[in-house]
Amino acid sequence: MRDAADVVLYVGKAKNLRKRLSSYRVANPDRMPRRQLRLLRAVGRIELESCPDESAALARESELLLSLKPKFNRVGIWPATQRFVVWRRVAGQLELSVTEIPEADWQQAGPMGQSVFRLRAVLARLLWCAVYPGRDASWMPAGWNQGLFPGITRIACGDLADETNALLEKLFAGQWEYFCEWITERRTSHLHAFDQAALAKDVEALKKIMTAQRAPRLVSAP
């Protein structure tokens, strides 16, 4: 969206352009945010660009936001801090963390944006469920269900330490479906429906995060 002087005011993306533009047709001041009303009053013309698919559209939108920094966009106009999910096996424990600069003795996946924190939380809960298949959520470390994790999250894996480490390598090498199947198969079926639903929710979240990553291979050798 540009103003009368051809300055870009706003950059957006839509799968259904007709539906997206129709939402601007009736500028009801009682329902529409003031910021959006100011935008509509300032728009002189709308310029359209078509892209071959949604991934290309997202990439183009990000490029324009970072280069133009439109007045009426709030998100995406500054580069996001890139972070890594890192992990290592220490004796019978698996340690997970998030960092901007991975250290040499950690395996790493990334870089990623804000989704890295959600990914760490989902991975920690799923791996805990797999290591302790018969325990319900009440046994999980305090705060984990609320997404509260220490700087280094530790899971006592015992004899499964090597296997969980290898599974993380497979996950970040693109074999996330295999990883999800292993997690689901490890969990016992007699647990409460709440625990089963929480597991399914985290598995689905992991799938979405992994499929959203554009890089086909996220693993870097330590």
C-alpha positions as CSV (number, residue, x, y, z in Angstrom):
1,M,0.0,0.0,0.0
2,R,1.5,3.4,-1.1
3,D,0.5,7.0,-0.3
4,A,0.0,9.8,-2.8
5,A,3.7,10.4,-2.9
6,D,4.3,6.7,-3.8
7,V,5.9,6.0,-0.4
8,V,5.3,2.4,0.8
9,L,3.1,2.5,3.9
10,Y,2.3,-1.2,4.4
11,V,3.4,-4.6,3.1
12,G,1.3,-7.7,3.5
13,K,0.7,-11.2,2.2
14,A,-2.5,-13.0,1.4
15,K,-3.5,-16.4,0.1
16,N,-6.9,-15.1,-0.8
17,L,-6.4,-11.5,-2.1
18,R,-10.1,-10.9,-2.7
19,K,-11.0,-11.8,0.9
20,R,-8.0,-9.8,2.3
21,L,-8.9,-6.6,0.4
22,S,-12.6,-6.9,1.1
23,S,-11.8,-6.6,4.9
24,Y,-10.7,-3.0,4.2
25,R,-13.8,-2.0,2.3
26,V,-15.9,-0.8,5.3
27,A,-13.8,1.3,7.6
28,N,-16.0,1.3,10.6
29,P,-14.4,3.6,13.2
30,D,-16.2,1.7,16.0
31,R,-14.7,-1.6,15.1
32,M,-11.5,-0.9,13.3
33,P,-8.3,0.1,15.2
34,R,-7.2,3.7,14.8
35,R,-3.9,2.7,13.3
36,Q,-5.7,0.8,10.5
37,L,-8.0,3.8,9.9
38,R,-5.0,6.1,9.5
39,L,-3.5,3.7,7.1
40,L,-6.6,3.5,4.9
41,R,-7.0,7.3,4.9
42,A,-3.4,7.6,3.7
43,V,-3.4,4.9,0.9
44,G,-3.2,6.3,-2.6
45,R,-2.8,3.0,-4.5
46,I,-2.2,-0.7,-3.9
47,E,0.6,-2.5,-5.8
48,L,0.3,-6.3,-6.2
49,E,3.0,-8.9,-6.7
50,S,2.2,-12.5,-7.4
51,C,4.5,-15.4,-6.2
52,P,4.6,-19.0,-7.3
53,D,3.9,-20.4,-3.8
54,E,3.5,-19.3,-0.1
55,S,7.2,-19.9,0.7
56,A,8.2,-17.5,-2.0
57,A,5.6,-15.0,-0.8
58,L,6.9,-15.2,2.7
59,A,10.4,-14.7,1.6
60,R,9.4,-11.7,-0.6
61,E,7.4,-10.2,2.2
62,S,10.3,-10.5,4.6
63,E,12.7,-9.0,2.0
64,L,10.4,-5.9,1.5
65,L,9.8,-5.4,5.2
66,L,13.5,-5.4,6.1
67,S,14.5,-3.1,3.2
68,L,11.6,-0.6,3.3
69,K,10.5,-0.7,6.9
70,P,7.0,0.6,6.1
71,K,5.4,3.0,8.6
72,F,2.4,0.8,9.3
73,N,4.1,-2.5,9.7
74,R,5.1,-3.4,13.3
75,V,6.5,-7.0,12.8
76,G,9.4,-8.1,10.7
77,I,10.9,-4.7,9.9
78,W,14.1,-5.5,11.9
79,P,16.2,-8.6,11.6
80,A,15.3,-11.2,14.2
81,T,18.1,-12.5,16.5
82,Q,19.2,-15.8,15.2
83,R,19.6,-18.6,17.8
84,F,20.5,-22.3,17.8
85,V,19.1,-25.3,19.6
86,V,22.1,-27.1,21.1
87,W,22.4,-30.4,22.9
88,R,24.9,-32.8,24.2
89,R,25.0,-36.1,26.0
90,V,26.8,-36.0,29.4
91,A,27.0,-39.5,30.9
92,G,23.4,-40.7,31.2
93,Q,21.9,-37.2,30.8
94,L,20.8,-35.3,27.7
95,E,21.3,-31.5,28.0
96,L,19.3,-29.1,25.8
97,S,19.7,-25.3,25.5
98,V,19.2,-22.3,23.3
99,T,22.1,-20.0,22.4
100,E,23.2,-17.3,19.9
101,I,26.8,-18.7,19.7
102,P,27.1,-22.5,20.1
103,E,30.1,-23.8,21.9
104,A,32.4,-26.5,20.4
105,D,31.3,-29.4,22.6
106,W,27.6,-29.0,21.8
107,Q,25.8,-30.4,18.7
108,Q,23.7,-27.6,17.1
109,A,20.7,-27.0,14.9
110,G,19.9,-23.6,13.3
111,P,20.0,-20.7,13.1
112,M,16.4,-20.1,13.8
113,G,14.2,-17.2,14.9
114,Q,11.8,-17.0,17.8
115,S,10.4,-20.5,17.1
116,V,13.7,-21.8,18.7
117,F,12.3,-21.4,22.2
118,R,9.0,-23.3,21.4
119,L,11.1,-26.0,19.7
120,R,13.3,-26.5,22.8
121,A,10.2,-26.7,25.0
122,V,8.5,-29.2,22.8
123,L,11.6,-31.3,22.5
124,A,12.2,-31.4,26.2
125,R,8.6,-32.5,27.0
126,L,8.5,-35.1,24.2
127,L,11.9,-36.6,25.1
128,W,10.9,-36.8,28.8
129,C,7.6,-38.6,27.8
130,A,9.6,-41.1,25.8
131,V,12.2,-41.7,28.6
132,Y,9.5,-42.1,31.2
133,P,6.6,-43.7,29.2
134,G,4.6,-44.8,32.2
135,R,4.6,-41.5,34.1
136,D,1.9,-38.8,33.8
137,A,2.4,-35.0,33.6
138,S,2.5,-34.6,37.4
139,W,5.9,-36.2,37.4
140,M,7.3,-33.7,34.8
141,P,9.8,-31.1,36.3
142,A,8.0,-28.0,37.6
143,G,7.3,-25.4,35.0
144,W,7.8,-27.5,32.0
145,N,4.1,-27.7,31.1
146,Q,4.0,-23.9,31.3
147,G,7.1,-23.5,29.0
148,L,9.4,-22.5,31.8
149,F,12.9,-24.0,31.4
150,P,16.3,-23.3,32.9
151,G,19.2,-22.2,30.8
152,I,20.3,-25.8,30.4
153,T,17.5,-28.3,30.5
154,R,18.6,-31.8,31.7
155,I,16.8,-35.1,31.1
156,A,18.1,-38.1,32.9
157,C,18.0,-40.7,30.1
158,G,20.0,-43.6,31.6
159,D,20.4,-46.4,29.0
160,L,18.5,-44.4,26.4
161,A,21.1,-41.5,26.4
162,D,22.8,-42.7,23.2
163,E,19.5,-43.5,21.5
164,T,17.9,-40.1,22.3
165,N,21.1,-38.3,21.1
166,A,21.0,-40.2,17.8
167,L,17.3,-39.5,17.4
168,L,17.9,-35.7,17.7
169,E,20.5,-36.1,14.9
170,K,17.9,-37.8,12.8
171,L,15.3,-35.1,13.6
172,F,17.5,-32.3,12.5
173,A,18.7,-34.2,9.4
174,G,15.1,-34.0,8.2
175,Q,13.8,-37.4,9.6
176,W,11.3,-35.7,11.9
177,E,8.5,-38.2,11.1
178,Y,10.7,-41.0,12.3
179,F,11.4,-39.1,15.5
180,C,7.7,-38.4,16.1
181,E,6.8,-42.1,15.5
182,W,9.5,-43.2,18.1
183,I,8.1,-40.8,20.7
184,T,4.5,-41.8,20.2
185,E,5.4,-45.6,20.3
186,R,7.3,-45.2,23.5
187,R,4.3,-43.6,25.4
188,T,2.1,-46.1,27.1
189,S,-1.6,-46.2,26.1
190,H,-3.1,-46.5,29.7
191,L,-2.3,-42.9,30.6
192,H,-5.0,-40.4,31.2
193,A,-6.6,-38.7,28.1
194,F,-5.1,-35.4,29.2
195,D,-1.6,-36.8,28.9
196,Q,-2.3,-38.4,25.6
197,A,-3.7,-35.1,24.3
198,A,-0.7,-33.1,25.6
199,L,1.6,-35.5,23.8
200,A,-0.3,-35.2,20.5
201,K,-0.3,-31.4,20.8
202,D,3.5,-31.3,21.2
203,V,4.0,-33.8,18.3
204,E,1.8,-31.6,16.1
205,A,3.7,-28.5,17.2
206,L,7.0,-30.2,16.4
207,K,5.8,-31.1,12.9
208,K,4.8,-27.5,12.2
209,I,8.1,-26.0,13.4
210,M,10.2,-28.5,11.4
211,T,8.2,-28.1,8.2
212,A,8.4,-24.3,8.5
213,Q,12.2,-24.4,8.5
214,R,13.5,-23.5,5.0
215,A,16.9,-25.1,5.4
216,P,16.7,-28.8,4.4
217,R,19.4,-29.8,6.9
218,L,19.8,-28.0,10.2
219,V,22.5,-30.1,11.8
220,S,26.0,-28.7,12.0
221,A,28.9,-30.8,13.3
222,P,30.3,-29.6,16.6
